[in-house]
Amino acid sequence: MIALLGTLFGSRPSPQCLDRLDADDDGAVTLSDAVYIGRSLYGRGPAIPPPFPVPGADPTPDALACPGS
């Protein structure tokens, strides 16, 4: 979540694979992803969709493709 917030607010460079930051899997990396992660981690929202909790390819198609995938 720290990497996501750093990317959104400009204190960290954007990673090559923005799809990894799209926690709510809506096809965009926004502040709602950080809220989704927080709610999921503290039991107040739905689970983060696959491939979480193990690294892997996103099973849903969207515009946030990763290099090499």
DSSP file (Angstrom, degrees, kcal/mol; ACC not computed):
  #  RESIDUE AA STRUCTURE BP1 BP2  ACC     N-H-->O    O-->H-N    N-H-->O    O-->H-N    TCO  KAPPA ALPHA  PHI   PSI    X-CA   Y-CA   Z-CA
    1    1 A M     >        0   0    0      0, 0.0     4,-2.5     0, 0.0     5,-0.2   0.000 360.0 360.0 360.0 -33.2    0.0    0.0    0.0
    2    2 A I  H  >  +     0   0    0      2,-0.2     4,-2.6     1,-0.2     5,-0.2   0.914 360.0  49.4 -64.6 -42.6    2.9    2.3    0.7
    3    3 A A  H  > S+     0   0    0      2,-0.2     4,-2.2     1,-0.2    -1,-0.2   0.903 110.9  50.9 -62.7 -40.3    4.3    1.8   -2.9
    4    4 A L  H  > S+     0   0    0      2,-0.2     4,-2.6     1,-0.2    -2,-0.2   0.948 112.4  44.6 -62.2 -49.9    0.8    2.6   -4.3
    5    5 A L  H  X S+     0   0    0     -4,-2.5     4,-2.4     1,-0.2     6,-0.3   0.894 112.4  52.6 -63.4 -39.7    0.4    5.8   -2.3
    6    6 A G  H  <>S+     0   0    0     -4,-2.6     6,-1.8    -5,-0.2     5,-1.5   0.886 111.4  46.9 -62.3 -38.9    4.0    6.9   -3.2
    7    7 A T  H ><5S+     0   0    0     -4,-2.2     3,-0.8     4,-0.2    -2,-0.2   0.921 113.2  48.4 -67.6 -44.3    3.2    6.3   -6.8
    8    8 A L  H 3<5S+     0   0    0     -4,-2.6    -2,-0.2     1,-0.2    -1,-0.2   0.873 117.6  40.3 -64.8 -37.4   -0.1    8.2   -6.7
    9    9 A F  T 3<5S-     0   0    0     -4,-2.4    -1,-0.2    -5,-0.2    -2,-0.2   0.292 113.6-111.9-101.7  10.6    1.3   11.2   -4.8
   10   10 A G  T < 5S+     0   0    0     -3,-0.8    -3,-0.2    -4,-0.4    -4,-0.1   0.538  85.8 112.5  82.4   9.1    4.6   11.4   -6.8
   11   11 A S  S   <S+     0   0    0     -5,-1.5    -4,-0.2    -6,-0.3    -5,-0.1   0.589  81.3  41.0 -89.8  -8.3    7.2   10.4   -4.1
   12   12 A R  S    S-     0   0    0     -6,-1.8    -2,-0.2    -7,-0.1    -1,-0.1  -0.983  91.3-109.2-132.3 146.1    8.0    7.2   -6.0
   13   13 A P        -     0   0    0      0, 0.0    -6,-0.1     0, 0.0    -2,-0.1  -0.399  45.0 -95.8 -69.3 153.2    8.4    6.5   -9.7
   14   14 A S        -     0   0    0     -7,-0.1     4,-0.1     1,-0.1   -10,-0.0  -0.480  42.2-120.5 -67.1 135.2    5.7    4.5  -11.4
   15   15 A P        -     0   0    0      0, 0.0     3,-0.2     0, 0.0    -1,-0.1  -0.315  20.3-112.8 -71.3 162.8    6.6    0.8  -11.6
   16   16 A Q  S    S+     0   0    0      1,-0.2     2,-0.7     2,-0.1     3,-0.1   0.813 111.0  52.2 -63.9 -29.5    6.8   -0.9  -15.0
   17   17 A C    >   +     0   0    0      1,-0.2     3,-1.1    49,-0.1     4,-0.3  -0.799  59.1 171.4-114.4  89.5    3.7   -3.0  -14.1
   18   18 A L  G >> S+     0   0    0     -2,-0.7     3,-1.7    47,-0.3     4,-0.6   0.735  71.7  77.0 -67.9 -21.8    0.9   -0.7  -12.9
   19   19 A D  G >4 S+     0   0    0     45,-0.3     3,-0.9     1,-0.3    -1,-0.2   0.807  85.0  63.9 -59.3 -28.6   -1.5   -3.7  -13.0
   20   20 A R  G <4 S+     0   0    0     -3,-1.1    -1,-0.3     1,-0.2    -2,-0.2   0.759 101.9  49.6 -66.2 -24.0    0.1   -4.8   -9.7
   21   21 A L  G <4 S+     0   0    0     -3,-1.7     2,-1.9    -4,-0.3    -1,-0.2   0.545  83.0  96.0 -91.5  -7.9   -1.2   -1.7   -8.0
   22   22 A D    X<  +     0   0    0     -3,-0.9     3,-1.2    -4,-0.6     5,-0.1  -0.519  46.6 165.0 -83.7  73.8   -4.8   -2.1   -9.3
   23   23 A A  T 3  S+     0   0    0     -2,-1.9    -1,-0.2     1,-0.3    29,-0.1   0.830  73.1  47.5 -64.7 -35.6   -6.0   -3.8   -6.1
   24   24 A D  T 3  S-     0   0    0     -3,-0.2    -1,-0.3     4,-0.2    -2,-0.1   0.459 103.5-132.7 -88.0   1.2   -9.7   -3.4   -6.8
   25   25 A D    <   +     0   0    0     -3,-1.2    -2,-0.1    -6,-0.1     4,-0.1   0.828  62.8 134.2  55.6  40.2   -9.2   -4.7  -10.4
   26   26 A D  S    S-     0   0    0      2,-0.4    -1,-0.1    36,-0.0     3,-0.1   0.375  78.7-105.0 -98.6   4.9  -11.2   -1.9  -12.0
   27   27 A G  S    S+     0   0    0      1,-0.2     2,-0.3    -5,-0.1    36,-0.2   0.560  92.7  82.4  87.4   8.5   -8.6   -1.3  -14.7
   28   28 A A  S    S-     0   0    0     -9,-0.1     2,-0.8    36,-0.0    -2,-0.4  -0.993  72.0-130.9-143.5 148.7   -7.2    2.0  -13.2
   29   29 A V        +     0   0    0     -2,-0.3     2,-0.2    -7,-0.1    -7,-0.1  -0.886  51.4 138.2-102.3 108.3   -4.7    2.9  -10.5
   30   30 A T  S >> S-     0   0    0     -2,-0.8     3,-1.6    -9,-0.2     4,-0.7  -0.786  70.6 -85.0-139.0 178.3   -6.4    5.4   -8.2
   31   31 A L  H 3> S+     0   0    0      1,-0.3     4,-1.9    -2,-0.2     3,-0.4   0.774 118.9  72.1 -60.8 -26.0   -6.8    6.3   -4.5
   32   32 A S  H 3> S+     0   0    0      1,-0.2     4,-2.4     2,-0.2    -1,-0.3   0.796  90.1  60.5 -62.0 -25.9   -9.7    3.8   -4.4
   33   33 A D  H <> S+     0   0    0     -3,-1.6     4,-2.3     2,-0.2    -1,-0.2   0.908 104.3  47.8 -66.8 -41.4   -7.1    1.0   -4.7
   34   34 A A  H  X S+     0   0    0     -4,-0.7     4,-2.4    -3,-0.4    -2,-0.2   0.902 112.9  48.5 -65.1 -41.0   -5.4    2.1   -1.4
   35   35 A V  H  X S+     0   0    0     -4,-1.9     4,-2.8     2,-0.2     5,-0.2   0.916 110.2  52.3 -63.8 -43.0   -8.8    2.3    0.3
   36   36 A Y  H  X S+     0   0    0     -4,-2.4     4,-2.3     2,-0.2    -2,-0.2   0.918 110.5  47.7 -59.6 -45.3   -9.6   -1.2   -1.1
   37   37 A I  H  X S+     0   0    0     -4,-2.3     4,-2.9     2,-0.2     5,-0.2   0.944 112.9  48.3 -61.7 -48.4   -6.4   -2.6    0.3
   38   38 A G  H  X S+     0   0    0     -4,-2.4     4,-1.8     1,-0.2     6,-0.2   0.917 112.8  47.3 -59.8 -44.8   -6.9   -1.0    3.7
   39   39 A R  H  <>S+     0   0    0     -4,-2.8     5,-2.8     1,-0.2     6,-1.1   0.895 114.2  48.0 -64.7 -39.1  -10.5   -2.2    4.0
   40   40 A S  H ><5S+     0   0    0     -4,-2.3     3,-1.3    -5,-0.2    -2,-0.2   0.929 111.1  49.6 -67.6 -44.9   -9.5   -5.7    3.0
   41   41 A L  H 3<5S+     0   0    0     -4,-2.9    -1,-0.2     1,-0.3    -2,-0.2   0.825 113.9  45.3 -65.1 -31.7   -6.5   -5.9    5.4
   42   42 A Y  T 3<5S-     0   0    0     -4,-1.8    -1,-0.3    -5,-0.2    -2,-0.2   0.211 116.1-109.9-100.6  16.0   -8.6   -4.8    8.3
   43   43 A G  T < 5S+     0   0    0     -3,-1.3    -3,-0.2     1,-0.1    -4,-0.1   0.691  89.5 110.5  71.6  20.5  -11.6   -7.0    7.6
   44   44 A R  S   <S+     0   0    0     -5,-2.8    -4,-0.2    -6,-0.2    -5,-0.1   0.342  77.3  27.7-107.3   4.9  -13.9   -4.2    6.5
   45   45 A G  S    S-     0   0    0     -6,-1.1     3,-0.1    -5,-0.1    -2,-0.1  -0.885  95.2 -62.2-152.0-179.6  -14.1   -5.1    2.8
   46   46 A P        -     0   0    0      0, 0.0    -2,-0.1     0, 0.0    -3,-0.1  -0.223  62.1 -89.1 -68.9 160.9  -13.9   -7.9    0.3
   47   47 A A        -     0   0    0      1,-0.1    -6,-0.0    -4,-0.1   -10,-0.0  -0.312  46.9 -97.6 -65.6 151.4  -10.7   -9.8   -0.2
   48   48 A I        -     0   0    0    -11,-0.1    -1,-0.1     1,-0.1   -24,-0.1  -0.574  50.8-112.0 -68.7 131.5   -8.2   -8.6   -2.8
   49   49 A P    >   -     0   0    0      0, 0.0     3,-1.3     0, 0.0    -1,-0.1  -0.173  53.2 -43.4 -68.2 160.7   -8.8  -10.5   -6.0
   50   50 A P  T 3  S+     0   0    0      0, 0.0     6,-0.0     0, 0.0     0, 0.0  -0.219 115.5  45.2 -55.8 147.5   -6.4  -13.1   -7.4
   51   51 A P  T >  S+     0   0    0      0, 0.0     3,-1.7     0, 0.0     6,-0.1  -0.977  94.1 124.3 -88.8   0.2   -3.5  -13.5   -7.9
   52   52 A F  T <   +     0   0    0     -3,-1.3    -5,-0.0     1,-0.3     0, 0.0  -0.335  62.9  32.6 -54.8 137.7   -3.2  -12.1   -4.4
   53   53 A P  T 3  S+     0   0    0      0, 0.0    -1,-0.3     0, 0.0     0, 0.0  -0.969 123.1  44.1 -97.2   2.3   -1.8  -13.4   -2.0
   54   54 A V  S <  S-     0   0    0     -3,-1.7     0, 0.0     1,-0.1     0, 0.0  -0.839  93.6-101.1-106.6 147.6    0.8  -15.1   -4.2
   55   55 A P        +     0   0    0      0, 0.0     2,-0.3     0, 0.0    -1,-0.1  -0.320  66.0 114.4 -62.2 145.6    2.6  -13.4   -7.0
   56   56 A G        -     0   0    0     -6,-0.0     2,-0.2     0, 0.0    -4,-0.1  -0.970  63.9 -51.5 171.7-180.0    1.3  -14.2  -10.5
   57   57 A A        -     0   0    0     -2,-0.3    12,-0.0     1,-0.1     0, 0.0  -0.481  55.9-108.1 -76.6 144.6   -0.5  -12.9  -13.6
   58   58 A D        -     0   0    0     -2,-0.2    -1,-0.1     1,-0.1   -38,-0.0  -0.599  24.1-152.8 -70.6 123.1   -3.7  -11.0  -13.3
   59   59 A P  S    S+     0   0    0      0, 0.0    -1,-0.1     0, 0.0    -2,-0.0   0.597  72.8  77.2 -78.0  -8.0   -6.4  -13.4  -14.6
   60   60 A T  S    S-     0   0    0      1,-0.0     2,-0.2     0, 0.0    -2,-0.1  -0.858  82.4-123.6-105.3 136.0   -8.7  -10.5  -15.7
   61   61 A P        +     0   0    0      0, 0.0     2,-0.3     0, 0.0     4,-0.0  -0.514  45.8 140.3 -75.7 141.0   -8.1   -8.5  -18.9
   62   62 A D        -     0   0    0     -2,-0.2     3,-0.1   -35,-0.0   -35,-0.1  -0.940  64.2 -89.0-161.8-179.2   -7.7   -4.8  -18.7
   63   63 A A  S    S+     0   0    0     -2,-0.3     2,-1.1     1,-0.2   -44,-0.1   0.508 102.2  87.8 -78.5  -4.1   -5.6   -1.9  -20.2
   64   64 A L        +     0   0    0    -46,-0.1   -45,-0.3   -45,-0.1    -1,-0.2  -0.425  60.1 168.3 -95.8  60.3   -2.9   -2.3  -17.5
   65   65 A A        -     0   0    0     -2,-1.1   -47,-0.3    -3,-0.1   -46,-0.1  -0.352  27.9-131.7 -70.8 152.6   -0.8   -4.9  -19.1
   66   66 A C    >   -     0   0    0    -49,-0.1     3,-2.0   -48,-0.1   -49,-0.1  -0.817  28.9 -96.4-104.6 145.8    2.7   -5.6  -17.7
   67   67 A P  T 3  S+     0   0    0      0, 0.0    -1,-0.1     0, 0.0   -51,-0.0  -0.366 110.8  18.2 -58.2 135.1    5.8   -5.8  -19.8
   68   68 A G  T 3         0   0    0     -2,-0.0    -3,-0.0     1,-0.0     0, 0.0   0.494 360.0 360.0  83.7   3.9    6.6   -9.4  -20.7
   69   69 A S    <         0   0    0     -3,-2.0    -1,-0.0   -12,-0.0   -12,-0.0   0.444 360.0 360.0-112.3 360.0    3.1  -10.7  -19.9
